[in-house]
Amino acid sequence: MADMSLDPIMEKIISFCFRYVEDQVRWKKRTKEELQRLREKYPKIQAVVHFASSQEQITDKNPALNEWLWQLQDAIDDADDVVDDLEYMELEKQLTKNKKLRRVRSIMKSMKKKLVKIGNRVIKRDPNLKRLEEAVQKLDEVSADVTNFLHLLDSAKQEQKEQEGLGSALTEIFKASRCLRLLYIRADEFQGIPEKIRYLKHLRYLKIEGVKSYHFTRLPRSLSNLYHLLYIIHGRSWGLNYPKDGDFLPCDINNLSNLRYLEFPGTFISSICGIGKLMSLQELNRFDIRDVSGYRIGELENMNDLCKLGINCLENVKNAEEACSAKLCEKRRLTKLTLCWSSGVTHSRNNDLDENVLNNLQPPKCLRNLSIDSYTGARSAKWMNNVNSIFNLEKIELKFCSQWETFPSFGQLPFLKSLTLSGMPKVKWLESKFNGNDKYRAFPLLEVLHIWGLEALEDWFEAGVAAEDGCLFPCLTDLVLYNCPKLKELPSLPSELKRLVIRRTGWTTLNFRSNSNPIPLKSLEVFHCPNITSLLLADEIARLAALRKLKIQKCPSLIFLGEMQTSNNCHLMLSHLSISDPSVLLMEPLRSIASFKMLSIEDNDELVSFPNEAEQWFLNDRTSLSELQFCNLKSLETLPSSLESLSSLQSLYIEHVPMLRELPNLPPSLQRLSIIGECHPELKERYREDGGSDWQNIAHIPDISIRPE
């Protein structure tokens, strides 16, 4: 509605209606008064509409104003339609009068029609007159609300005065402080930096933050003349009206050849044409390649001070020679590199070209972090197969490289600490055969291994290759396996492993093979494993003394958690348990645990009520349980009636349980009750603070939040 056109239309409507009044035998007094009010309010309406049109985001922040503008537009459109019809009739009548043949018979006939028309108006039979009266009345009613928004004009005028004052103050500061080296601007309402910043010829550091004004849409053009600038930092601020055409930055900002660091929101840095002139720049986290002069990959050729570099849209590189023009291997300070192809155009890409491009984007040996996204080649780059070329890598991330089949020998990298592999459905093993050795120490320093969506992954090593016992992932602390249905088994658990997440695998049994005693595992998640029948926790209970968090969800075939040894007095000391099937609570060793602090039951569409055995579980001595959650239980109608016995319960959280109609008696220890998301109307009505029939049952709880959808 910000581009609403008002001036010519509304002025035409008011003028026409007053002119039309003079030609009427009877016109309602009320309609004349409405027209007079419209004429009086027109300047105010005009001012509010112009204000809304000039402030593009004001209607988003003021829904009432937006609604009123729509109503006004609707009323104006209705009145304009009636006026158009009446003007057409007048024009038609005028053309009839100008006919050259004026016979007496025609004159008499015309006089007769006019008399009939006047008579009809006298007895109020003119349908157009009735329509016009209704349109004027509607427009008058809507216009009456204009007074509700006049305060916005006053606020805008005051803000403008303040902005002019701030701008003037900055201008004076710039004039008086021409040797300034550092300028830090923090202002909620800020219209922009004055062009007089050109006086600060010695400025090295410029930082802008905290700006919330939608007036701030561009940096001063004179900024590109401050040749000593080293740092320009402007983080994203709430409510700013950033232009889409790249006008936020001066077009010749690439003149600032001494710039070492640029920070701007969105894609503004990538919009700089000829960014290759900024040869002192140390970070360029997003460079979007285009097939346009000033945006090609060759811009990177002389940017040899870069420490961090992210290259996007590599599908726009035409050939291997153009890729080579980036001269990445000459950037001796580069430690972090991201190479990204656009994910939405994989079907039309040349896979061989992608391989040639990657082969010619060899980074320097000093590289520490490497990320490759949406590469469609089937083979690794040649430089990746040479361990000496990537010897210093500490972190590798490969994502959505859908055709990649065989990894380089990442296991030989002596400093690699983090490896993330996702969306690579053709990879069959993690590590290939190396120099004919059948056994070797693999991934010696790896701490984090996340594998997502490697549907064809069968084993950790290519056939004929194996790591020495205890030498596969010796330092691993965090292992995530997600959607690897063909993977045969877990490796022997490393002696340092703290977190294990297993989702969507095809295993039927989960064994904890480990040479470590005890096993240092603190967190275990088994999720969406439909084939798993046994999770041998009880068998290793003595070695799992460190386990504190356990999550078992969406495992419908699970029937066995291991066999407790009668001679073993050890118990799991779990503090957090998350399950989807309450029957898991009745399996040892969980049945005997009395150390829970938090229990979450979630993601079960079939659970209607808790079985008696589970009710009994809650009745046992559960003096440690302080937090209880029920989430995403589509069919659950009742909570356990034994909740009242939980003497230490302090927090009860219920989210998306749409069939639950009432709550059981709750313990007096409860401090927080939250009911969020899908909620049965009866539950909402029962526990209304203002008159709900069961409100008194929960009124003792200090913190209550009921926020249904």
N, C-alpha and C positions, 0 to 999 in steps of 0.2 A: 504493500500500500504506500510505500515511501515515494513512488513516482506518480502518485495520484494527481490528475489535472483538474484544477478547480476554477481558476480565474475566468476563462471565457464562457464556460458552461453555466455556472451559477449566476454570473452577471447577466447573461442572456435570459435565463429563466425569470429572474426578478424583473428585469426591464419589460419583457414581453407580457408578464402577468399584469403589471400596472397599466400597460397600454391596452391590454385586452379588457380591463375593468371599465374603461371609458366607453366601450362599445356595448356594454351589457345593460339591459333594462333593470334586471335585478341581480345583485351580487351579494352574497352573504356578508354581513358586517364582520363576522368572525374571520372570514377568509381575508378581508382587507386588513384586519388587525394582524393576522399571521404574516401577511406580506410585509407590513410595516416593521414587524419584529425581525423578519429575515433581513431586511435592508439595514437595520441597526446592528444586527449581529454579524453581518457579512465581513467587516474588517477583522473581527476577532477570529472567525472561522478561517479566514484567509491566512491570518498570522499563524494559527496552530497547524494548519495543513502545510504551510511553507516550512515551518520548523521541523515537522515530521519528515518532510521530503529531503531536507538538508542533513538530517541526522539518521543515517541508514539503519542504525541499530536501536534507535529509541523505541520502536514499536515492539522489538523483541523483549526489551526490558520492561515495557509497560503494556501488558495485555489489554487493559481497559481502553487505552488509547487506540490500540490496533482494532479492537472490536468496534469502537465508535467510528473510526475511519471507514470501516467496511459498511456500517449502517448508513453513514453519510453518503458514501458512493452509491449505495443501492437507492436511497431516496432521490439523489440527483439524477440517476439514470431513469427512474420512473417519471420524474417531472420533465426531463428532457424528451422522453418519448412522446408525452402528451403535447408539448410545445411544438415538436416536429410535425405532428399530425395537424395541429391548428395552423401552423405556417403554410403547410401544403394546401389546406383548404383556402386560405387567404390568397395564395398565389393562383390557385385554380379560378377563384372568383374574379381576380384582377384580369386574368387572360380572357375571361368571358366578356368583361366590360369593354375590352379593347377591340372586339370584333367590329369590322367595318359595316356590316349589315345591321342597321338599327331600325328595323321595321316596327311599326306601332304595335303589331301583334306580339313581337318579341319583347318590346318594352313593357307591355301590359302583363305578359307572362312573367317577366322578371320581377315586376313590382308585386305580383301576386305571391311569388315564391318568397320575396323578402318579407312581406307581411306575415306569411305563415311562419317564417323562421323567427321573426321577432315575437310572434305570439307564442311559439314554442318555448322561447327563452323566458317569456313572462310567466308561463305556467311550469317552468323548470323541467322541460322535456329534452333539453340539449344534453346528449350523453357525453360530449366532449367537455362541456362545462363541469359536469359532475366529476369526471376523471381529473380535471385540473384542480378542482377543490380538494379532492382526496390527496393528490400529489403534493399540493402546497401544505396541507395539514401534516402529512408525514414528514416533509422536509422541516417544518417548523418544530415538530416534536423532537426530531433528532438534533437539530441545531441548538435546542435549549441546553443540551449537555456540554456545550463547548466551554462553559465556565469551569467545568471540572478539570480542565487541562491547561488553563491559563497560567497556573503556577509553574508549569514546565518552562514557559517562556521567561518568567521572572528568574528561575534557576539558571537558565541558559545565559541570560544577560549577565547575571552575577558571575557565572563561571567564565564568561568571555572577558569580563573586567579583570578577574583574577589572572586569567591566562595572559592578557595583555600586560598586566603588572609583572608576572613572572618572566615573560619574554623581555620586557624592558629591563628588568633587574639583571637577567643573564647577559643582555647586550652590554650593560654598563660594566658588569664583571669582566666580560671578554675584552672590552676596551682598556680597562684598568689593569688587567693581569696578563699582559701579552707574553710573559715568560712562563706561563703556567705549563707544568709538565703532566699533571694528572687531573682529570675532570671526572667526578662521580656524581651522577644525577639520579636522585630517587624522589619521585613525586607521583602521587596517586592520579591526580588530574593534570595532564601535561599535553599541551597542544603541539609542541615541537621545539627543536633546537633552532634558535635564530641563525640566519645565514651569517651573522656577524662572528660566528665561530672562526671565520677565516683569519681573525686577528691572532689566534692562538697558534702561531707558526711553530712553536717549540713543543706542542702537545705530543706526548708519547702514549698516554693511556686514556681511553674513554670508556666509561662503563655506564650503562643506563639500565635501571631495574625498577620494579614496583609500579610501572606505569599501568593505569587502568582506564585511561581515557580513550574513547574511540576517535578522538580528533587526531591522534598521533599516527599519521599514515605514511610518513616519509622522513628520511634523514636529510639534513641540509645538503644542497648540491655543492656548497663550498668545502664540504668535508674532504673531497677528493684532492684538495690543494694543500692539505696538511701533510707534507711529505715525510715528516719525522714520526708519524704515528706508527706505533709498534703493536698495540692491542686495541681492538674495538670489540666490546662485549655488550650484547643486548639480548638477554634471555627472553623467552616467551612470556608475555604478560597477559593477564585476563582482560578480555573485553576489547582488545585492540582490533581496529578495522584494517587488517593488512590488505594492501592491494594485490590483485591477482596478476597484474601485468608486469610485475618486477620493478615497478616505479619506486619501491621503498628505498632502494639503494641508488646513489648517484651512478649514472651510466659509465662514468670514467673512474670509478673507484679503483680500477686496476692500475691507476697511476701511482698508488701508494706502495711503491716497490719495497719499502722497508717493513711492511706489515708482517708480523710473525704469527699473530693469532687473531682469528675472526670467529665470532659467535653470534649467529642470528637465528631466529626461529624459522621453522619450515624449510623451504627450498631456496631461500634467498641467496645463499652463497653459491649454490649451483646455477643460479640465474646470471651470475657475473660473466659477461662476454669477455673472452681473452684473459681468463684467470691465470694463464701461464705467465703473465707479467709479474705476478706476485711471487717472485722467486725466493723470498725470505719466509714464506708461509710454512709453518711447522705442522699444522693440522688441517686436513681437508677430508672430513668424514663423509662427505657426500658430493661426488662429482658425477652429474648425470650427462652421459655422452649423447650428443645429437649429431646428425649428419649435416651440420651447419658450421660455417666458418666461425671460429671462436669458441666452439664447444666440442671439438673433436679431441680424441685421446692424446694427440700430439701436443696439446697444451701443457701436459705434464712433463715434457722433455727436460726443461731446465729447472724444475722445482725440486732441487736436490737437497733442500733442508727439511723436507717433509719427514715427520716422525710417525704420523698416523694418516692413512689414506684409505678412502672408500670409493670404489669406482662402480657406478651403476650403469645399466643399459648397455652392457658390452655387446649385445646383438647388433648395435649400430657401428661396430668396428668392421670395416669392409674386408680386410685381409690381414695376413700375418705381418706384412711389412708395416702396416699402420699400427698394429699392436706394438711392434718393436719400437716404434717412435716414442713411446712413453718412457723408455729407458729406465725401467724400475730398478734394474740391477745396479745402477749407478747411484741410487739414493742411499748413501752409506749410513744414514741416521734412521732409516725406516724400520720401525719395530712392530707396527700393526697394519695389516693389509686386508681389506675386504674386496672380493671380486664378485660382482653380482650381475647376472643376466635377468631380464624381465621374465617373470614366471608365466605371464599370460600369453606369450607368443611362442611357446616351445614347439607347437605343432608345425610351424612354418619355418623353423630354423634349420640351418645346415650344420649337422653334427660334426662333420669334418672341419668346418670353419671354426666351430667352437674349440675343437682340440688344437688347431693351429694357433688360434688367438691365445689360449692358455699357455701353450708352449713358449710363446714369445712375451709372456708377462712374468718372467722369472724375477723374483725379488732378490734383494741382497742377502748375504749370509747372516746379517745381524738381525733378521726378522724373528720376532718372538711370537706374535699372534697371527694366525692365518684363517680366514673365513672365505668359503666359496659357496655361492648360492645359485641354484637353478642352472647349473652347467649341464649341457645335454650330451657331452662327449662320453664315449664308452670307456676311454682309457685315461689314466693319470697323465699329467704333464711329464715330459721327460725329466725336467729338473726336480720333480717330486720323487722320482725313482732313484735319485742320487742323494744318499743320506748326507753327504758333505755339504750339499747345497741348502739343506734345511736343518742343519745340525743343531741350531740353537732354538728351534721351535719349542715353546712351552704350552701353547694352546692351539688346538685345531678344531674348526667347526665346519662340517660339510652338510649342506641342507638341500633337499629336493633336487639332487643330481640324479635324475630318473634313469639314465642310461649307463651310469658308471657301474662297472662289473668287478674290477679288482683293485684293491687298495695298494698303495705303496707299502713298504715295510716300516710302518709307523712305530712298530714295537722296538725298533732299534734306536729310536731317538732318545738320547740319554737324558734330556731335560724336559721331556714332554710331561705335563702335569694334568692337562684337561683335554679330553677328546669327546666331541659331540657329533653323532652321526644320525641323520634323520631323513626320512623320505627317499630312501635309495633301495628300491625293490629288487634290484638284480644282483646285489652283493651276496656271495655265498659264504665267505669266511672273512674273518677280521685281519688275519696275518698270513702272508704268503711265504713260500719257501725261500730261504736266503742262503746263497753261496754253498748250497749242498749240505749245510749243517742240519742234522735231524733234531738237535736240541740246542736251545740257547736261552739266555735270560731275556724275557720279553717285557716291554713297558716298565722299565726299572724304577721310574719316578712317578708314574701315573697315579693321580689321586682321585680324579673324577672321570667316570665313563658313563655317558648317557647315550643309549641306542634306542631310536624311535623309528618304527615303520620300516624295518629291514625284513620284509616278508620272506625273502629267499635265504636268509642267513641260516646256515645249517650247523656250523661249528666255529670254534674260535680260531682254528688253524686249517690251512690247506692240508689235504691228505699227505701224510708222510712227515709232517712237521709237528713238533711238540715242544713245550717248555719244560725245563727241568722242574721236578717237584718243588713247589713252594716258590718258584721263580716267575710265575705268571701274575702280573699286577701285585708285586710285593708291597707296594705302598698305597694301594687303592683304599679310599675311605668312603666313596659314594658311587654306588652302582645302580643304574636305572635301565631296565629292559622293558620295552613297550612295543607290543605288536610284532613279535618275532615268533610266529607260530611254528616254524620249522627248526628252531634251535633245539638241539638234542638235550643239553643239560647245562647246569651252572658250572662254572669253573670251581675248583677248590677255593673256598672262601679265604680271601687274603687275611693275614693276621691283623691288619689295621682297619678292616671294613667296619664302618659305623652305621651306614644307611644302605638298605637294600629295597628296591622297588621293582616288583614283577607284575606286569600287566599284559593281558592278551597273549599268553604263551600256550603251547599245546601240551604242556607237561601234565602227567597224572599224579606225580608224587614230587614233593619238594624236599630234598635231603640237604642237610647242612654239613657238607663235606668240608672239613677244615683240619689243618695240622695244628691249629692254634688252640690252646687250652689256658684260659677261657676264650670264647669267641667274643670279641669286643662290640658286637652288633648292638646298637641302641634303638634303631628304628627299622621296622619291617612292614612293608605293604604288599599284599597279594590281592590283586584286583582284576576282575573280569577274566578269570581263568576257568572256563566252563568244564574242562576235563579233569581238573585236579580233584582227587579223592582224598589224599592224605597230605597233611602238613606236619612233619615229624618234629613238633615242638617238644613234646614230653620226653622224647628220647634224648634230647640234648639239653634238658632243663638245667643241669648242673653247669654246663658250659655257657649258657645264655643268661648269666646273672646280670649282665649289663643292659639287657633288653628292657626298654621303658615304654616304647610306643609300638602298638600292633594294630594293623588295619587289615581286615579280611572282608572283602565285599564282592558281590556278584560271582560267587563260587558255588553254584547250586549243587554240585556233585560232592562237595566236601563232607566227609562223614567221620574223619579220624584225624586227631591231632597228636597221635603218638601214644605210646604205652608208658604209664607211670611205673617206676620201679618201687616196689614196696619198701625196699631198704633205703630208698632215697628220700631224705627229709627236706630236700631243696624245693623252693617254690619260685615261680616267676614273680618278679617285683614290678609288674607293669603299672604305670601310672595313667596311660591313655590307651583306650581300646575303642576301635571303630569297626562296626560290623553291619551287615545288612540282614542277616538271619539270626534271630534271637536264640535259635537252638544251639548255636555255637557256644553260648554261655554255659551249656550243660555238658560240654566236652571237657575232659581233663586235658591240660592242666588249668584251663580257665575257670572251671567249676569251683576250684579250691582257692582261687585268688581273692584276697581281701584287701588289696592295696590300691585299687583303682581310685584315681582322683577325677577322671573324666571318662564318661561312657557316651558314645554316639551310635545311634541306630538309624541308618539312613539308606536311601536308594533301594526300596523294596516295594514293588507295586502290588504284591499279592498278600502281604501281611494285613489281616483284619483285626486280630486281637492277639494278646500274648498267651501262650499255652500256660497251663497251671504250673508246670515245672519252672518256667521262666519267672512266673509270679513268685514262686518259692525262692528263687535265686535272689530276688530283691528283698525278701523277708529275712535272709541270712544277715549275719553281722556285717553290714556295709557302712561302718562308721567313717570310712575314709572318702567315700564318694561325695564330691562337692559340686560337680557339674554334669548335667544330663542333657542330651540333645536328641530330638526326634526330627529328622529331616527327610523330605521327599518320600513320604509314605502315602502313596496315592489312595490306598484302600483302608487304612487304619481307622477304626471307629472308636476304640477305647485305649487309654493308657493303662499301665499296670496299676491296680488298685492299691498295691503295697508301697507306692511311692511315699506315703505318709510315714513309713517306718525309717526312711533315710534321714537319720538325725543330723548328718553333716551336710546335707544338700543345700547349696547356696544359690545355684543358678539352674534354671530350667528354660531351655530354648526349643521352640517348636516352629518349624518352617515348612510350608507347603504340605500340610496334612489336611486336605480338604474335606474329609469325611468325619473328622472329629467334632462331636457335638457338645461335649462337656469335659471338664477336668475332674480328676479324682481329688480326694482330700489331699492337701499339700502340707508338708512339714512346716512347723513354725520357724525352722532355721532358714527358710528360703528368703533370699535377699533380692533376687532378680527374676522376673518372668517376662519372656519375650515370645510373642506369637506373631509371625511374619509370613507374608505371602498368601497363597491360596488358603481360604479359611471358610468353614461352613457358616452360612448366615445365622444359624441358631447359636453357634458358639459366640459369634460376634455380638449378638443381641443379649445373650445371657450375662456377658461380662462387661457390658457398657458401664462406664463410671457414673453416667447420669441416668440411673434408674434400672440397670440390668438386674434381673432376678437373682443372679448368683454373684453379684459384685462383692457382697459381704464375705464370700468365701476366700477371696484373694486380696481383700482390702488391706490386710496386715502386711503385705509385701511392700517394702520401701520403693522398689524400682520396677514399675510395670510398663511394658511397651507392647501395645496391640496395634499392629499396622497391617491389616489385611489388604489384598490387592483390590 
